[in-house]
């Protein structure tokens, strides 16, 4: 089935398809990250490495 699909496709169209898929995914991630509704979540995550007040007992030595 895949062999029949790829026999009619030229070698030029596969890289173009891959590039279009990459650009679409890049813009989807860019839109998701730039949403203002998620800003508090990103602020909380940005402070996680610096937040030493609430350590779990498994991390204490």
Secondary structure, 3 states (H helix, E strand, C coil): CHHHHHHCCCHHHHHHHHHHHHHHHHHHHHHHHCCHHHHHHHHHHHCHHHCCCCCCHHHCC
